[in-house]
Amino acid sequence: PHLTLARVDRTLPADSVRALSTALAQLDPGADATAVASFAVTSFVHMQSVLKPTGAEYTVLARYALTG
């Protein structure tokens, strides 16, 4: 099992991917997580992925709204 917090669009320019990779590599584990990016999360989706020869197949198991 794993937790994916975000995915980068495959069409993102290579220089942007390199800049993001560099920034993430320089993070101090004890540092404020908002040092790289800040965004509001209003919901999340619990998904199951099954790897197949044709690629991953995703199924939504549950949707959760965050309030407060």
C-alpha positions, -999 to 999 in steps of 0.1 A, spaced: 0 0 0 10 36 -5 -4 71 -2 -2 93 -32 -6 130 -23 -3 143 -57 5 135 -93 23 156 -118 7 160 -152 27 142 -178 25 173 -201 43 194 -175 74 210 -192 107 192 -184 122 223 -168 93 225 -144 96 188 -135 134 193 -128 126 224 -106 100 205 -86 123 175 -82 152 198 -70 129 216 -45 116 183 -31 151 169 -28 162 199 -7 133 196 18 143 193 54 121 166 70 117 188 100 109 219 79 75 234 75 57 214 48 43 246 33 78 257 23 73 243 -12 36 247 -18 4 256 0 -31 247 -11 -65 240 4 -78 205 6 -116 202 7 -119 165 0 -100 133 -8 -108 101 -26 -98 66 -14 -89 46 -45 -77 11 -54 -53 6 -82 -47 -28 -99 -18 -31 -122 -26 -49 -154 -5 -55 -186 -25 -27 -203 -19 -3 -174 -33 5 -140 -70 2 -134 -84 25 -108 -116 21 -87 -130 47 -63 -136 30 -30 -149 61 -10 -150 99 -12 -145 120 19 -154 157 23 -133 177 48 -151 203 68 -142 226 96 
